[in-house]
Structures are given as C-alpha cells and as structure tokens.
Amino acid sequence: MTKAGKHTTKTPSQKHAFPLSSGTLDAPLSPQWAFLVQFRAAPGAPAHDAGRVEHLASGRTSHFQSLQELLTYLLKELRATDQT
C-alpha cells in the first residue's frame, strides 16, 4: 500500500526566500507555533500590509502596520516558545 501525499503548487510569490532542509519539512507541526494572521482590507480595495496576529497557544495578540512588524512579532513569539 502506498501513502498518498498532499501536493500543492506555489506561485513564485508564495515560495520561501530561504531553502528549507529536509529535517525542517519532516518536523511535526507544533501547536505552540500556530498563529492566526488577519490582514486589513476594504471591499473592492487591495489588501494592506497591516492587520492583527494572534499566537494561538498563549492568546497574545499584536497589531502590525507592515510585514516587517509582523515578522518581528512572529520571531519574538517563536523565540519565547523555544525557551519554555
């Protein structure tokens, strides 16, 4: 019996800017690293690089005004999770 794998195709804009090691791809998805990200958007207008992010395990939230602020928050939460 063969194991069916899930396959998705990513557009160039969805691909990672850094290579992933095979160890990273095989790592389990921890709920400690789960986030909900909401982007601001008005009907008929383009999406903005602003919104709200929530770390699901802790319930901590933050608002961001740029993708850099979002990335900073995510890295801070992931580092805090690694230290616990």
Residue pairs with C-beta under 8 A, 6 or more apart in sequence:
31 56
31 57
32 57
32 81
33 78
33 81
34 55
34 56
34 57
35 53
35 54
35 55
35 56
35 74
35 77
36 53
36 54
36 56
37 51
37 52
37 53
37 70
38 51
38 52
38 53
39 47
39 48
39 49
39 50
39 51
40 47
40 48
40 50
40 51
41 47
41 48
49 65
49 66
49 67
49 70
50 63
50 64
50 65
50 66
51 63
51 64
51 70
52 61
52 62
52 63
52 64
53 61
53 62
53 63
53 64
53 70
53 73
53 74
54 60
54 61
55 61
55 77
57 81
58 77
60 77
62 73
64 70
64 73
